[in-house]
Amino acid sequence: MDYAIVASLKLAKETEEQLSQIREDLQPSPHSPQHLDLRSRVGQLTEQVADYTGRPAAAQEEYLGVFQGELDQVEGPLNSVIRGQLGPLNARFAADHVPYISPHTALVPDSR
């Protein structure tokens, strides 16, 4: 077996595991209550304040601060994957003529 492909697959698996953990905090399965579940919680708050022109209630403002802190906890690891493994992984994919993974066009290898 080609060692470059094996290395690419290993890096892809590691990246997938890291992204899976991040996804669990954004939108966990119903059987994982220990995760943040930011998507639904922020969505519920958005529904509460949508189309309301007045000032948010004190509790809503407090939740905004809590959600921002929790989002920061998720954003750090996500940015770490994007800045770290994703570039080299995409370069390996390009060399092997495999579709790349990109949250942003700056990470797409020029060889495509």
C-alpha positions as CSV (number, residue, x, y, z in Angstrom):
1,M,0.0,0.0,0.0
2,D,1.2,3.5,-0.8
3,Y,2.5,5.1,2.5
4,A,1.5,8.6,1.3
5,I,-2.1,7.5,1.1
6,V,-1.9,5.7,4.4
7,A,-0.6,9.0,6.0
8,S,-3.4,11.0,4.3
9,L,-6.0,8.6,5.6
10,K,-4.5,8.8,9.1
11,L,-4.5,12.6,9.1
12,A,-8.1,12.6,7.7
13,K,-9.3,10.3,10.5
14,E,-7.6,12.5,13.1
15,T,-9.2,15.6,11.6
16,E,-12.6,13.9,11.4
17,E,-12.4,13.0,15.1
18,Q,-11.5,16.5,16.1
19,L,-14.3,18.0,14.0
20,S,-16.8,15.5,15.4
21,Q,-16.1,16.6,18.9
22,I,-16.6,20.2,17.9
23,R,-19.9,19.3,16.1
24,E,-21.1,17.6,19.3
25,D,-20.9,20.9,21.1
26,L,-22.7,22.8,18.4
27,Q,-25.4,20.2,17.8
28,P,-25.1,17.1,19.9
29,S,-27.2,14.0,19.6
30,P,-30.2,13.7,22.0
31,H,-28.2,11.1,24.0
32,S,-25.3,13.5,24.8
33,P,-26.7,16.1,27.3
34,Q,-23.2,16.9,28.5
35,H,-22.4,18.9,25.3
36,L,-23.2,22.6,24.9
37,D,-25.9,22.3,22.2
38,L,-25.3,25.8,21.1
39,R,-27.3,25.6,17.9
40,S,-30.7,24.9,19.6
41,R,-30.1,27.2,22.6
42,V,-29.0,30.2,20.4
43,G,-31.9,29.4,18.1
44,Q,-34.4,29.5,20.9
45,L,-33.0,32.8,22.1
46,T,-33.2,34.2,18.5
47,E,-36.9,33.2,18.3
48,Q,-37.6,35.0,21.6
49,V,-36.1,38.3,20.4
50,A,-36.8,38.1,16.7
51,D,-38.9,41.1,15.4
52,Y,-38.9,42.7,18.8
53,T,-37.8,46.3,18.7
54,G,-37.5,46.8,22.4
55,R,-34.5,46.1,24.7
56,P,-33.8,42.5,25.5
57,A,-34.7,41.3,29.0
58,A,-31.9,41.1,31.6
59,A,-31.9,37.3,31.5
60,Q,-31.7,37.4,27.7
61,E,-28.7,39.7,27.8
62,E,-27.1,37.4,30.4
63,Y,-27.7,34.4,28.1
64,L,-26.0,36.3,25.3
65,G,-22.9,36.6,27.4
66,V,-23.0,32.9,28.4
67,F,-23.5,31.8,24.8
68,Q,-20.6,34.0,23.6
69,G,-18.3,32.4,26.2
70,E,-19.4,28.9,25.1
71,L,-19.0,29.8,21.5
72,D,-15.5,31.0,22.2
73,Q,-14.8,27.5,23.8
74,V,-15.9,25.9,20.5
75,E,-14.3,28.4,18.2
76,G,-10.8,28.0,19.5
77,P,-10.5,24.2,18.7
78,L,-12.3,24.8,15.4
79,N,-9.8,27.5,14.4
80,S,-7.0,25.2,15.5
81,V,-8.1,22.5,13.1
82,I,-8.6,25.0,10.3
83,R,-5.2,26.6,10.8
84,G,-3.4,23.4,11.6
85,Q,-4.3,20.1,10.0
86,L,-6.7,21.2,7.3
87,G,-4.1,22.9,5.1
88,P,-1.7,19.9,5.0
89,L,-4.6,17.5,4.7
90,N,-6.0,19.4,1.7
91,A,-2.5,19.5,0.1
92,R,-2.3,15.7,0.5
93,F,-5.7,15.3,-1.0
94,A,-4.8,17.5,-3.9
95,A,-1.6,15.4,-4.5
96,D,-3.8,12.3,-4.5
97,H,-6.5,13.9,-6.7
98,V,-9.1,13.6,-3.9
99,P,-11.7,16.3,-3.2
100,Y,-10.5,18.8,-0.5
101,I,-12.2,20.0,2.6
102,S,-12.5,23.8,2.9
103,P,-14.4,26.2,5.1
104,H,-12.7,29.0,3.2
105,T,-11.3,29.4,-0.3
106,A,-7.9,30.5,1.1
107,L,-7.4,26.9,2.3
108,V,-8.0,25.4,-1.2
109,P,-4.7,24.3,-2.7
110,D,-3.7,26.2,-5.9
111,S,-3.0,23.0,-7.8
112,R,-6.8,22.4,-8.4
